[in-house]
Amino acid sequence: MKFKDNDEVLATVQASSGRRFLGVVSLGILGVLLIYIAMVRSPGWEWQLFLVGIGTAALWMAQAMWRATASAVELTPLVLRDADGTVIAEVADIVGMDRGFFAFKPSNGFLLKVGSGSTRNWRPGLWWRFGRRIGIGGMTPGSQTKFMSEIISAMMATRDADMPEI
């Protein structure tokens, strides 16, 4: 596929405000309740320490999710990137996609397989990358992720059709 501008955004995926609010508030309430239970009705100091630790982790996760879902995932002709500029994957490096029902993928999302591994990275509710696998989705609307996955699929198909057979 030929594009006039290699920095043109072809598709964008971002968290919907309702899901973002519900997810962050749920994690925040869980954290507060765990810490409250630890202070009021803990059967022993070991359980109190455990509950405070898990409650603190839930509050940290809520804050991390709030920051991460403020961003978006953008697809350009050359790269799949976070709106803050973090390159998630190069389009030329994508070797496969899994959108199936039983795939290990984020909710309302899809899984990409890339040729070369990279560092682990994670934006809770938006995308994650572990080695050669990348998950896009989570708190995102299914219509946006489906549109993006269709464009990536079309780009992969035309790229594979243009490659000469060996």
Backbone as a printed PyTorch tensor [residue, N CA C, xyz], in Angstrom:
tensor([[[  0.8310,  -1.1810,   0.0000],
         [  0.0000,   0.0000,   0.0000],
         [  0.8770,   1.2460,   0.0000]],

        [[  0.4910,   2.2080,  -0.7780],
         [  1.2090,   3.4810,  -0.8550],
         [  0.3910,   4.5590,  -0.1560]],

        [[  1.0690,   5.3410,   0.6600],
         [  0.4200,   6.4350,   1.3720],
         [  1.1800,   7.7160,   1.0850]],

        [[  0.4590,   8.8250,   0.9740],
         [  1.0960,  10.1040,   0.7080],
         [  1.8930,  10.5830,   1.9120]],

        [[  1.3220,  10.3860,   3.1020],
         [  1.9510,  10.8560,   4.3270],
         [  2.1660,   9.6600,   5.2520]],

        [[  3.4180,   9.3400,   5.5570],
         [  3.7110,   8.1960,   6.4180],
         [  3.4150,   8.4560,   7.8860]],

        [[  3.0600,   9.6890,   8.2370],
         [  2.7150,  10.0110,   9.6210],
         [  1.2050,  10.1960,   9.7990]],

        [[  0.4420,   9.9470,   8.7410],
         [ -1.0140,  10.0750,   8.8000],
         [ -1.5860,   9.0010,   9.7240]],

        [[ -2.5010,   9.3850,  10.6060],
         [ -3.1340,   8.4350,  11.5180],
         [ -4.3010,   7.7770,  10.7860]],

        [[ -4.2000,   6.4490,  10.5950],
         [ -5.2290,   5.6940,   9.8780],
         [ -6.3680,   5.2580,  10.7840]],

        [[ -6.0480,   4.9240,  12.0210],
         [ -7.0610,   4.4800,  12.9850],
         [ -6.5990,   4.8290,  14.3890]],

        [[ -7.5500,   5.0920,  15.2510],
         [ -7.2650,   5.4320,  16.6410],
         [ -8.1540,   4.5840,  17.5480]],

        [[ -7.5650,   4.1070,  18.6210],
         [ -8.3040,   3.3600,  19.6430],
         [ -8.0480,   4.0420,  20.9740]],

        [[ -9.1260,   4.4140,  21.6630],
         [ -8.9690,   5.0080,  22.9810],
         [-10.0830,   4.5240,  23.8950]],

        [[ -9.8220,   4.5680,  25.1740],
         [-10.7720,   4.0650,  26.1650],
         [-12.0170,   4.9320,  26.1930]],

        [[-13.1580,   4.2780,  26.2850],
         [-14.4010,   5.0450,  26.4090],
         [-14.4970,   5.5790,  27.8390]],

        [[-15.0970,   6.7460,  27.9770],
         [-15.1140,   7.4030,  29.2830],
         [-15.9070,   6.6110,  30.3180]],

        [[-16.9810,   5.9620,  29.9250],
         [-17.7700,   5.1800,  30.8730],
         [-17.0050,   3.9950,  31.4180]],

        [[-16.3550,   3.2430,  30.5380],
         [-15.5700,   2.0860,  30.9830],
         [-14.3730,   2.5330,  31.8110]],

        [[-13.7820,   3.6250,  31.4060],
         [-12.6270,   4.1570,  32.1360],
         [-13.0310,   4.5170,  33.5610]],

        [[-14.1170,   5.2370,  33.7010],
         [-14.6010,   5.6550,  35.0160],
         [-14.9790,   4.4470,  35.8610]],

        [[-15.7410,   3.5160,  35.2880],
         [-16.1940,   2.3410,  36.0300],
         [-15.0160,   1.4690,  36.4760]],

        [[-14.0400,   1.2530,  35.6090],
         [-12.8810,   0.4330,  35.9620],
         [-12.0340,   1.0470,  37.0580]],

        [[-11.7670,   2.3320,  36.9440],
         [-10.9190,   3.0100,  37.9320],
         [-11.6390,   3.1030,  39.2800]],

        [[-12.9250,   3.4360,  39.2650],
         [-13.6810,   3.5350,  40.5210],
         [-13.7840,   2.1640,  41.1870]],

        [[-14.0060,   1.1100,  40.4000],
         [-14.0870,  -0.2390,  40.9690],
         [-12.7810,  -0.6320,  41.6540]],

        [[-11.6600,  -0.3910,  40.9900],
         [-10.3660,  -0.7070,  41.6070],
         [-10.1100,   0.1520,  42.8440]],

        [[-10.4910,   1.4100,  42.7830],
         [-10.3130,   2.2880,  43.9370],
         [-11.1420,   1.8410,  45.1320]],

        [[-12.3960,   1.4740,  44.8930],
         [-13.2540,   0.9850,  45.9780],
         [-12.7020,  -0.3110,  46.5550]],

        [[-12.2290,  -1.2060,  45.6860],
         [-11.6290,  -2.4520,  46.1610],
         [-10.4400,  -2.1680,  47.0750]],

        [[ -9.5680,  -1.2620,  46.6710],
         [ -8.4070,  -0.9250,  47.4900],
         [ -8.7860,  -0.3440,  48.8340]],

        [[ -9.7400,   0.5730,  48.8340],
         [-10.1750,   1.1910,  50.0910],
         [-10.8270,   0.1570,  50.9990]],

        [[-11.6760,  -0.7140,  50.4380],
         [-12.3300,  -1.7360,  51.2540],
         [-11.3280,  -2.7250,  51.8490]],

        [[-10.3320,  -3.1340,  51.0800],
         [ -9.3280,  -4.0590,  51.6060],
         [ -8.5380,  -3.4380,  52.7520]],

        [[ -8.1670,  -2.1810,  52.6090],
         [ -7.4330,  -1.5090,  53.6830],
         [ -8.3420,  -1.3200,  54.9050]],

        [[ -9.5960,  -0.9950,  54.6810],
         [-10.5550,  -0.8450,  55.7870],
         [-10.7300,  -2.1620,  56.5390]],

        [[-10.9060,  -3.2550,  55.8050],
         [-11.0630,  -4.5690,  56.4390],
         [ -9.8080,  -4.9340,  57.2270]],

        [[ -8.6520,  -4.6010,  56.6850],
         [ -7.4010,  -4.8990,  57.3780],
         [ -7.3060,  -4.1600,  58.7110]],

        [[ -7.7940,  -2.9500,  58.7570],
         [ -7.6800,  -2.1600,  59.9700],
         [ -8.7720,  -2.4870,  60.9920]],

        [[ -9.9410,  -2.9160,  60.5260],
         [-11.0740,  -3.1080,  61.4280],
         [-11.2420,  -4.5600,  61.8620]],

        [[-11.1370,  -5.5260,  60.9440],
         [-11.4790,  -6.9080,  61.2650],
         [-10.4130,  -7.9170,  60.8720]],

        [[ -9.2080,  -7.6110,  60.9860],
         [ -8.1420,  -8.5350,  60.5910],
         [ -7.9510,  -9.6240,  61.6570]],

        [[ -7.8920, -10.9140,  61.2440],
         [ -7.7290, -11.9890,  62.2210],
         [ -6.3200, -12.0720,  62.8120]],

        [[ -5.3450, -11.5110,  62.1550],
         [ -3.9730, -11.5520,  62.6600],
         [ -3.1140, -10.5530,  61.9250]],

        [[ -1.9200, -10.3230,  62.4260],
         [ -1.0600,  -9.3150,  61.8120],
         [ -0.6140,  -9.7300,  60.4090]],

        [[ -0.4880, -11.0560,  60.1720],
         [ -0.0970, -11.5100,  58.8390],
         [ -1.1550, -11.1490,  57.8000]],

        [[ -2.4240, -11.4110,  58.1850],
         [ -3.5270, -11.0730,  57.2710],
         [ -3.6740,  -9.5700,  57.1150]],

        [[ -3.4340,  -8.8420,  58.1880],
         [ -3.5200,  -7.3880,  58.1080],
         [ -2.4750,  -6.8440,  57.1350]],

        [[ -1.2600,  -7.3570,  57.2240],
         [ -0.2020,  -6.9430,  56.3090],
         [ -0.5480,  -7.3150,  54.8680]],

        [[ -1.0620,  -8.5210,  54.6680],
         [ -1.4560,  -8.9820,  53.3410],
         [ -2.5590,  -8.1000,  52.7520]],

        [[ -3.6050,  -7.8270,  53.5320],
         [ -4.7260,  -7.0240,  53.0410],
         [ -4.3140,  -5.5850,  52.7460]],

        [[ -3.4630,  -5.0090,  53.5780],
         [ -2.9740,  -3.6450,  53.3230],
         [ -2.1430,  -3.6250,  52.0460]],

        [[ -1.3100,  -4.6490,  51.8380],
         [ -0.4980,  -4.7220,  50.6180],
         [ -1.3440,  -4.8510,  49.3620]],

        [[ -2.3340,  -5.7250,  49.3860],
         [ -3.2120,  -5.8990,  48.2220],
         [ -4.0590,  -4.6480,  48.0020]],

        [[ -4.5390,  -4.0360,  49.0730],
         [ -5.3160,  -2.8000,  48.9390],
         [ -4.4980,  -1.6630,  48.3610]],

        [[ -3.2520,  -1.5440,  48.7990],
         [ -2.3560,  -0.5240,  48.2620],
         [ -2.0660,  -0.7890,  46.7870]],

        [[ -1.8660,  -2.0650,  46.4340],
         [ -1.6350,  -2.4160,  45.0280],
         [ -2.8520,  -2.0790,  44.1730]],

        [[ -4.0580,  -2.2920,  44.6920],
         [ -5.2690,  -1.9560,  43.9400],
         [ -5.3850,  -0.4480,  43.7360]],

        [[ -5.0540,   0.3280,  44.7520],
         [ -5.0900,   1.7920,  44.5990],
         [ -4.0280,   2.2720,  43.6120]],

        [[ -2.8400,   1.6730,  43.6620],
         [ -1.7980,   2.0130,  42.7000],
         [ -2.2530,   1.6710,  41.2820]],

        [[ -2.8920,   0.5060,  41.1410],
         [ -3.3600,   0.0640,  39.8290],
         [ -4.4520,   1.0100,  39.2930]],

        [[ -5.3250,   1.4670,  40.1520],
         [ -6.3590,   2.4070,  39.7270],
         [ -5.7360,   3.6980,  39.2100]],

        [[ -4.7200,   4.1790,  39.9070],
         [ -4.0450,   5.3990,  39.4750],
         [ -3.3020,   5.1760,  38.1590]],

        [[ -2.6330,   4.0310,  38.0100],
         [ -1.9120,   3.7230,  36.7680],
         [ -2.8870,   3.5690,  35.6010]],

        [[ -4.0290,   2.9630,  35.8620],
         [ -5.0340,   2.7870,  34.8120],
         [ -5.6200,   4.1400,  34.3900]],

        [[ -5.8280,   5.0260,  35.3340],
         [ -6.3670,   6.3470,  35.0100],
         [ -5.4120,   7.1060,  34.0840]],

        [[ -4.1080,   7.0530,  34.3960],
         [ -3.1210,   7.7290,  33.5540],
         [ -3.0090,   7.0710,  32.1840]],

        [[ -2.9980,   5.7410,  32.1470],
         [ -2.8080,   5.0210,  30.8810],
         [ -3.9860,   5.2010,  29.9390]],

        [[ -5.1960,   5.1630,  30.4630],
         [ -6.3680,   5.2460,  29.5930],
         [ -6.6680,   6.6670,  29.1410]],

        [[ -5.9040,   7.6290,  29.6050],
         [ -6.0480,   9.0000,  29.0880],
         [ -5.4260,   9.1180,  27.7080]],

        [[ -4.5940,   8.1530,  27.3330],
         [ -3.9160,   8.1540,  26.0490],
         [ -4.7310,   7.3880,  25.0090]],

        [[ -4.1270,   7.1180,  23.8680],
         [ -4.7870,   6.3780,  22.7910],
         [ -3.7310,   5.6040,  22.0120]],

        [[ -4.1800,   4.6300,  21.2390],
         [ -3.3020,   3.8710,  20.3390],
         [ -3.5880,   4.3640,  18.9290]],

        [[ -2.5310,   4.7100,  18.2020],
         [ -2.6760,   5.2340,  16.8410],
         [ -1.9700,   4.3110,  15.8580]],

        [[ -2.5960,   4.1100,  14.7190],
         [ -2.0020,   3.3250,  13.6360],
         [ -1.6580,   4.2560,  12.4950]],

        [[ -0.3770,   4.2670,  12.1070],
         [  0.0720,   5.0090,  10.9400],
         [  0.5310,   3.9920,   9.9010]],

        [[  0.8400,   4.4080,   8.6910],
         [  1.3100,   3.4410,   7.6950],
         [  2.5970,   2.7130,   8.0900]],

        [[  3.3850,   3.2860,   8.9860],
         [  4.6550,   2.6670,   9.3600],
         [  4.6600,   2.0150,  10.7300]],

        [[  3.9610,   2.6020,  11.7040],
         [  4.0310,   2.0990,  13.0830],
         [  2.6670,   2.0870,  13.7590]],

        [[  2.5890,   1.2470,  14.7760],
         [  1.4980,   1.2620,  15.7370],
         [  2.0930,   1.8890,  16.9800]],

        [[  1.5170,   2.9900,  17.4530],
         [  2.1470,   3.7410,  18.5390],
         [  1.1110,   4.2180,  19.5440]],

        [[  1.6160,   4.5450,  20.7180],
         [  0.8020,   5.1920,  21.7340],
         [  0.7520,   6.6740,  21.3720]],

        [[ -0.2730,   7.3720,  21.8000],
         [ -0.3990,   8.7940,  21.4790],
         [  0.7420,   9.6150,  22.0740]],

        [[  1.4040,   9.0930,  23.1120],
         [  2.5350,   9.8130,  23.6830],
         [  3.8180,   9.6190,  22.8850]],

        [[  3.7690,   8.8380,  21.8050],
         [  4.9230,   8.6370,  20.9450],
         [  5.6280,   7.3010,  21.1190]],

        [[  5.2620,   6.5340,  22.1140],
         [  5.8680,   5.2200,  22.3340],
         [  5.5050,   4.2910,  21.1820]],

        [[  6.5100,   3.7670,  20.4980],
         [  6.2620,   2.8410,  19.3900],
         [  5.9440,   1.4690,  19.9760]],

        [[  4.7610,   0.9780,  19.6650],
         [  4.3420,  -0.3400,  20.1380],
         [  4.9010,  -1.4090,  19.2050]],

        [[  4.7380,  -1.2070,  17.9010],
         [  5.2600,  -2.1550,  16.9060],
         [  5.3700,  -1.4500,  15.5660]],

        [[  6.3040,  -1.9150,  14.7560],
         [  6.3820,  -1.4490,  13.3800],
         [  5.4700,  -2.3340,  12.5410]],

        [[  4.7350,  -1.7300,  11.6330],
         [  3.7870,  -2.4790,  10.8100],
         [  4.5080,  -3.5380,   9.9830]],

        [[  5.6980,  -3.2360,   9.5010],
         [  6.4580,  -4.1940,   8.6930],
         [  6.9000,  -5.4090,   9.5030]],

        [[  6.9370,  -5.2890,  10.8190],
         [  7.3840,  -6.3780,  11.6870],
         [  6.2420,  -7.2880,  12.1400]],

        [[  4.9940,  -6.9150,  11.8690],
         [  3.8460,  -7.7200,  12.2880],
         [  3.7610,  -8.9570,  11.4030]],

        [[  3.7750, -10.1370,  12.0220],
         [  3.7230, -11.3850,  11.2620],
         [  2.3940, -12.1080,  11.4060]],

        [[  1.5930, -11.7500,  12.3910],
         [  0.3080, -12.4190,  12.5560],
         [ -0.6170, -11.6580,  13.4830]],

        [[ -1.9060, -12.0310,  13.3920],
         [ -2.9170, -11.4050,  14.2210],
         [ -3.9110, -12.4700,  14.6550]],

        [[ -4.3720, -12.3620,  15.8880],
         [ -5.3610, -13.2950,  16.3980],
         [ -6.5120, -12.5020,  16.9960]],

        [[ -7.6930, -12.6910,  16.4310],
         [ -8.8860, -12.0060,  16.9260],
         [ -9.9320, -13.0000,  17.3950]],

        [[ -9.5480, -14.2510,  17.4950],
         [-10.4840, -15.3210,  17.8000],
         [-11.0850, -15.2380,  19.1910]],

        [[-12.1490, -16.0000,  19.3700],
         [-12.8900, -16.0100,  20.6290],
         [-12.0390, -16.5550,  21.7700]],

        [[-11.2280, -17.5680,  21.5110],
         [-10.4380, -18.2060,  22.5510],
         [ -8.9950, -17.7040,  22.6070]],

        [[ -8.6890, -16.6360,  21.9200],
         [ -7.3350, -16.0850,  21.9260],
         [ -7.0520, -15.4200,  23.2720]],

        [[ -5.8020, -15.4620,  23.6980],
         [ -5.3750, -14.7720,  24.9160],
         [ -5.1550, -13.3150,  24.5480]],

        [[ -6.2480, -12.5470,  24.5740],
         [ -6.2210, -11.1610,  24.1330],
         [ -6.9980, -10.3020,  25.1150]],

        [[ -6.7900,  -8.9990,  25.0740],
         [ -7.5830,  -8.1180,  25.9390],
         [ -9.0540,  -8.1130,  25.5250]],

        [[ -9.9020,  -7.7260,  26.4360],
         [-11.3210,  -7.6050,  26.1530],
         [-11.5410,  -6.6030,  25.0170]],

        [[-12.4340,  -6.9210,  24.1030],
         [-12.7350,  -6.0660,  22.9470],
         [-11.4920,  -5.7420,  22.1260]],

        [[-10.5370,  -6.6250,  22.0740],
         [ -9.3010,  -6.3100,  21.3820],
         [ -8.7970,  -7.4220,  20.4970]],

        [[ -7.5120,  -7.3530,  20.1990],
         [ -6.8640,  -8.3320,  19.3420],
         [ -5.4190,  -8.5170,  19.7730]],

        [[ -4.8130,  -9.5940,  19.2930],
         [ -3.4520,  -9.9480,  19.6330],
         [ -2.5970,  -9.8960,  18.3770]],

        [[ -1.4560,  -9.2370,  18.4590],
         [ -0.5050,  -9.1750,  17.3530],
         [  0.7250, -10.0050,  17.6860]],

        [[  1.2870, -10.6430,  16.6810],
         [  2.5500, -11.3520,  16.8200],
         [  3.5500, -10.6460,  15.9260]],

        [[  4.6780, -10.2650,  16.4970],
         [  5.6980,  -9.5520,  15.7420],
         [  6.9270, -10.4360,  15.5800]],

        [[  7.7510, -10.1000,  14.5830],
         [  8.9240, -10.9080,  14.2760],
         [ 10.0410, -10.7870,  15.2800]],

        [[ 10.2190,  -9.6190,  15.8550],
         [ 11.3010,  -9.4270,  16.8170],
         [ 10.7220,  -8.9960,  18.1560]],

        [[ 11.2660,  -9.5680,  19.2140],
         [ 10.8120,  -9.2310,  20.5550],
         [ 11.2930,  -7.8610,  20.9840]],

        [[ 10.6650,  -7.3470,  21.9910],
         [ 11.0350,  -6.0430,  22.5150],
         [ 10.8480,  -6.0680,  24.0230]],

        [[ 11.1200,  -4.9450,  24.6570],
         [ 10.9760,  -4.8730,  26.1040],
         [  9.5070,  -4.9550,  26.4980]],

        [[  9.2820,  -5.4420,  27.6950],
         [  7.9110,  -5.5120,  28.2030],
         [  7.4180,  -4.1060,  28.4990]],

        [[  6.1690,  -3.8930,  28.1880],
         [  5.5490,  -2.6060,  28.4510],
         [  4.0680,  -2.8270,  28.6390]],

        [[  3.4240,  -1.9480,  29.3920],
         [  2.0250,  -2.1680,  29.7070],
         [  1.3470,  -0.8550,  30.0140]],

        [[  0.2370,  -0.6160,  29.3560],
         [ -0.6460,   0.5060,  29.6640],
         [ -1.9820,  -0.1230,  30.0450]],

        [[ -2.2560,  -0.2530,  31.3650],
         [ -3.4550,  -0.9670,  31.8150],
         [ -4.7270,  -0.4160,  31.1700]],

        [[ -5.5060,  -1.3120,  30.5930],
         [ -6.7560,  -0.9340,  29.9610],
         [ -6.6250,  -0.5140,  28.5150]],

        [[ -5.4080,  -0.4530,  27.9830],
         [ -5.2090,   0.0330,  26.6230],
         [ -4.3820,  -0.9350,  25.7710]],

        [[ -3.1820,  -1.2830,  26.2160],
         [ -2.3450,  -2.2180,  25.4680],
         [ -1.2550,  -2.7910,  26.3630]],

        [[ -0.6980,  -3.9310,  25.9390],
         [  0.4440,  -4.5350,  26.6040],
         [  1.3480,  -5.1930,  25.5750]],

        [[  2.6230,  -5.3430,  25.9450],
         [  3.5940,  -6.0130,  25.0810],
         [  4.5070,  -6.8780,  25.9450]],

        [[  4.5150,  -8.1800,  25.6620],
         [  5.3960,  -9.1280,  26.3300],
         [  6.1400,  -9.8910,  25.2590]],

        [[  7.4060,  -9.5720,  25.0720],
         [  8.2100, -10.2700,  24.0660],
         [  7.6970, -10.0140,  22.6690]],

        [[  7.2680, -11.0900,  21.9910],
         [  6.8010, -10.9830,  20.6100],
         [  5.2820, -10.8620,  20.4990]],

        [[  4.5780, -10.7500,  21.5970],
         [  3.1160, -10.6460,  21.5790],
         [  2.6750,  -9.2780,  22.0790]],

        [[  1.6970,  -8.7270,  21.3800],
         [  1.1630,  -7.4120,  21.7220],
         [ -0.3510,  -7.5210,  21.7780]],

        [[ -0.9350,  -7.0680,  22.8700],
         [ -2.3870,  -7.0470,  23.0230],
         [ -2.8960,  -5.6230,  22.9680]],

        [[ -3.8810,  -5.3910,  22.1230],
         [ -4.4930,  -4.0670,  21.9990],
         [ -5.9520,  -4.2120,  22.4350]],

        [[ -6.4070,  -3.3630,  23.3440],
         [ -7.7870,  -3.4110,  23.7990],
         [ -7.8630,  -3.3530,  25.3100]],

        [[ -9.0230,  -3.6490,  25.8350],
         [ -9.2610,  -3.6040,  27.2750],
         [-10.4720,  -2.7470,  27.5570]],

        [[-10.2520,  -1.4900,  27.8730],
         [-11.3480,  -0.5590,  28.1350],
         [-11.7880,   0.1590,  26.8660]],

        [[-11.4540,  -0.4020,  25.7420],
         [-11.7200,   0.2430,  24.4540],
         [-12.9970,  -0.2950,  23.8290]],

        [[-13.6810,   0.5080,  23.0340],
         [-14.8680,   0.0240,  22.3230],
         [-14.4770,  -0.9960,  21.2530]],

        [[-15.2790,  -2.0320,  21.1290],
         [-15.0010,  -3.0710,  20.1530],
         [-15.0000,  -2.5700,  18.7210]],

        [[-15.8080,  -1.5620,  18.4350],
         [-15.8660,  -1.0310,  17.0660],
         [-14.5370,  -0.4110,  16.6480]],

        [[-13.8780,   0.2880,  17.5760],
         [-12.5930,   0.9140,  17.2510],
         [-11.5000,  -0.1270,  17.0490]],

        [[-11.4430,  -1.1300,  17.9290],
         [-10.3990,  -2.1490,  17.7910],
         [-10.6510,  -3.0320,  16.5740]],

        [[-11.9050,  -3.2850,  16.2510],
         [-12.1950,  -4.0880,  15.0570],
         [-11.7660,  -3.3340,  13.7990]],

        [[-12.0540,  -2.0440,  13.7510],
         [-11.6490,  -1.2270,  12.6070],
         [-10.1300,  -1.2190,  12.4500]],

        [[ -9.4170,  -1.0260,  13.5770],
         [ -7.9580,  -1.0100,  13.5170],
         [ -7.4190,  -2.3690,  13.0870]],

        [[ -7.9790,  -3.4400,  13.6060],
         [ -7.4890,  -4.7710,  13.2360],
         [ -7.7620,  -5.0800,  11.7700]],

        [[ -8.8730,  -4.5880,  11.2240],
         [ -9.1650,  -4.7840,   9.7990],
         [ -8.1560,  -4.0400,   8.9260]],

        [[ -7.7940,  -2.8470,   9.3230],
         [ -6.8020,  -2.0790,   8.5540],
         [ -5.4420,  -2.7710,   8.6170]],

        [[ -5.0410,  -3.2350,   9.8020],
         [ -3.7650,  -3.9520,   9.9220],
         [ -3.7920,  -5.2150,   9.0810]],

        [[ -4.9060,  -5.9170,   9.0950],
         [ -5.0430,  -7.1420,   8.2950],
         [ -4.9100,  -6.8390,   6.8040]],

        [[ -5.5300,  -5.7610,   6.3520],
         [ -5.4280,  -5.3730,   4.9390],
         [ -3.9970,  -4.9680,   4.5910]],

        [[ -3.3350,  -4.2650,   5.4840],
         [ -1.9470,  -3.8680,   5.2410],
         [ -1.0450,  -5.0910,   5.1680]],

        [[ -1.2860,  -6.0770,   6.0410],
         [ -0.4970,  -7.3110,   6.0080],
         [ -0.7500,  -8.0830,   4.7220]],

        [[ -1.9990,  -8.1250,   4.2690],
         [ -2.3350,  -8.8720,   3.0550],
         [ -1.6920,  -8.2450,   1.8250]],

        [[ -1.7270,  -6.9230,   1.7050],
         [ -1.1030,  -6.2780,   0.5490],
         [  0.4180,  -6.3640,   0.6220]],

        [[  0.9640,  -6.3040,   1.8230],
         [  2.4110,  -6.4460,   1.9810],
         [  2.8540,  -7.8510,   1.5640]],

        [[  2.1060,  -8.8680,   1.9670],
         [  2.4450, -10.2380,   1.6190],
         [  2.2500, -10.5140,   0.1470]],

        [[  1.2800,  -9.8470,  -0.4850],
         [  1.0410, -10.0270,  -1.9220],
         [  2.1440,  -9.3760,  -2.7480]],

        [[  2.7350,  -8.2930,  -2.2200],
         [  3.7970,  -7.5930,  -2.9330],
         [  5.1500,  -8.3020,  -2.8380]],

        [[  5.3020,  -9.1710,  -1.8370],
         [  6.5910,  -9.8440,  -1.6380],
         [  6.7600, -10.9720,  -2.6550]],

        [[  7.9180, -11.0500,  -3.2970],
         [  8.1420, -12.1470,  -4.2320],
         [  8.3600, -13.4660,  -3.4870]],

        [[  7.8950, -14.5540,  -4.0860],
         [  8.0650, -15.8640,  -3.4740],
         [  9.4690, -16.3710,  -3.7220]],

        [[  9.9910, -17.0870,  -2.7670],
         [ 11.3460, -17.6200,  -2.8690],
         [ 11.3000, -19.0770,  -3.2970]]])
